[in-house]
């Protein structure tokens, strides 16, 4: 993949991704809450990073029951900033987490849920291609948290 990087607001990418995912979430009456720390500029290819974040949010919607919530919060540390996408979905066991980023891997609890297993593979490659990384915490029956981290370019005023 080749990226055309520019300085972009992380909050703007999140807003665009949530707007794109809203119709699917609305069909399941899933509420998406966004809580921003402060706006941060990241040097990324906006189109590709939005694709990666959308893939993660889309999975959160797919694997969450109707009438639940997905929370997205941003954070900023000394060297990295990013967002957590927290769902109330089916979750996964700890041993399965390293496998979910493999091409064509489908979780053991995926069942008949649509998908072919390339979304998280692509998301990880895009995020790592920008010098970032993904962390996952999950518990079967209690949902998952995907933390997406990017190197900080600069903070914008709150």
C-alpha positions as CSV (number, residue, x, y, z in Angstrom):
1,X,0.0,0.0,0.0
2,X,1.1,3.5,-0.7
3,X,0.0,6.3,1.5
4,X,-0.4,10.0,0.7
5,X,0.1,11.5,4.2
6,X,-1.1,14.9,5.3
7,X,-1.8,16.5,8.6
8,X,-5.3,15.5,9.6
9,X,-7.5,16.0,12.7
10,X,-8.1,12.6,14.4
11,X,-11.5,13.8,15.6
12,X,-12.5,14.6,12.1
13,X,-11.6,11.1,10.9
14,X,-13.6,9.6,13.8
15,X,-16.6,11.8,13.0
16,X,-16.6,10.8,9.3
17,X,-16.3,7.1,10.2
18,X,-19.2,7.3,12.7
19,X,-21.3,9.1,10.1
20,X,-20.5,6.4,7.6
21,X,-21.4,3.6,10.0
22,X,-24.5,5.3,11.5
23,X,-27.1,3.7,9.1
24,X,-26.0,0.2,9.9
25,X,-25.9,1.0,13.7
26,X,-29.3,2.6,13.4
27,X,-30.9,-0.6,11.9
28,X,-29.9,-2.4,15.1
29,X,-30.8,0.5,17.4
30,X,-27.1,0.7,18.5
31,X,-26.1,4.1,19.9
32,X,-22.6,5.3,19.2
33,X,-21.2,7.7,21.8
34,X,-18.1,9.8,21.1
35,X,-16.0,11.4,23.9
36,X,-13.0,13.4,22.8
37,X,-10.0,14.2,24.9
38,X,-8.6,17.0,22.7
39,X,-8.1,17.3,19.0
40,X,-4.8,16.0,17.8
41,X,-3.2,16.2,14.3
42,X,-1.8,13.0,12.9
43,X,0.2,12.6,9.7
44,X,-1.7,9.9,7.9
45,X,-3.4,9.1,4.7
46,X,-6.9,10.1,5.8
47,X,-8.7,7.8,3.3
48,X,-6.8,4.7,4.4
49,X,-7.0,5.4,8.1
50,X,-10.7,6.1,7.9
51,X,-11.0,2.7,6.1
52,X,-9.1,1.0,9.0
53,X,-11.2,2.6,11.7
54,X,-14.4,1.9,9.8
55,X,-13.5,-1.8,9.6
56,X,-13.1,-1.9,13.4
57,X,-16.3,0.0,14.0
58,X,-18.2,-2.1,11.5
59,X,-17.2,-5.2,13.3
60,X,-18.3,-3.7,16.6
61,X,-21.7,-3.1,15.1
62,X,-21.9,-6.6,13.4
63,X,-21.0,-8.4,16.6
64,X,-23.1,-6.4,19.0
65,X,-26.7,-7.2,19.9
66,X,-29.6,-4.8,19.1
67,X,-30.2,-1.9,21.6
68,X,-26.6,-1.7,22.9
69,X,-24.0,1.0,22.9
70,X,-20.6,1.5,21.3
71,X,-18.3,4.0,23.0
72,X,-15.5,5.8,21.2
73,X,-13.1,7.8,23.2
74,X,-9.9,9.5,22.2
75,X,-6.7,9.8,24.2
76,X,-3.4,11.5,24.1
77,X,-0.2,10.4,25.7
78,X,3.3,11.7,25.4
79,X,4.2,10.0,22.2
80,X,1.0,8.4,20.9
81,X,-2.6,9.5,20.5
82,X,-5.6,7.5,19.3
83,X,-9.0,6.1,20.0
84,X,-10.7,3.3,21.8
85,X,-13.7,1.6,20.2
86,X,-15.6,-0.2,23.0
87,X,-18.5,-2.5,22.2
88,X,-20.9,-4.7,24.1
89,X,-20.6,-7.5,21.5
90,X,-20.0,-11.3,21.7
91,X,-16.3,-10.8,22.6
92,X,-13.6,-13.4,22.2
93,X,-11.3,-15.5,24.3
94,X,-7.7,-14.4,25.0
95,X,-6.2,-17.1,22.9
96,X,-8.2,-16.0,19.9
97,X,-7.0,-12.3,19.9
98,X,-3.7,-12.8,18.1
99,X,-5.5,-14.8,15.3
100,X,-8.1,-12.1,14.5
101,X,-5.6,-10.1,12.5
102,X,-4.8,-13.0,10.2
103,X,-6.1,-12.8,6.6
104,X,-9.4,-14.7,6.2
105,X,-9.7,-15.6,9.9
106,X,-13.2,-15.7,11.3
107,X,-13.8,-15.8,15.0
108,X,-15.2,-18.9,16.6
109,X,-18.3,-16.9,17.6
110,X,-18.8,-15.2,14.2
111,X,-21.5,-17.7,13.3
112,X,-23.6,-16.6,10.4
113,X,-22.5,-12.9,10.7
114,X,-21.5,-11.5,7.3
115,X,-17.8,-11.1,6.4
116,X,-14.8,-12.9,4.9
117,X,-12.2,-12.1,7.5
118,X,-10.1,-9.4,5.9
119,X,-11.2,-6.3,7.7
120,X,-9.0,-6.5,10.7
121,X,-6.1,-7.8,8.7
122,X,-6.3,-4.7,6.5
123,X,-6.9,-2.4,9.5
124,X,-3.7,-3.6,11.2
125,X,-1.7,-3.2,8.1
126,X,-2.9,0.3,7.5
127,X,-2.3,1.4,11.1
128,X,1.1,-0.2,11.3
129,X,2.0,1.3,8.0
130,X,1.5,4.7,9.6
131,X,3.8,3.9,12.5
132,X,0.9,3.0,14.8
133,X,-0.4,-0.2,16.5
134,X,-3.6,-1.8,17.7
135,X,-4.3,-3.3,21.2
136,X,-7.3,-5.5,21.9
137,X,-8.9,-6.5,25.2
138,X,-11.9,-8.7,25.1
139,X,-14.0,-11.1,27.2
140,X,-16.5,-13.6,25.8
141,X,-20.0,-12.3,26.4
142,X,-18.8,-8.9,27.5
143,X,-17.5,-7.2,24.4
144,X,-14.2,-5.9,23.1
145,X,-12.1,-2.8,23.2
146,X,-9.9,-2.0,20.3
147,X,-7.3,0.7,21.0
148,X,-5.8,2.4,17.9
149,X,-2.6,4.3,18.5
150,X,-0.8,6.8,16.2
151,X,2.4,8.8,16.7
152,X,1.6,12.3,17.8
153,X,2.3,15.1,15.3
154,X,0.9,18.0,17.4
155,X,-2.0,18.9,19.6
156,X,-4.7,21.3,18.5
157,X,-6.2,23.7,21.1
158,X,-9.0,22.1,23.1
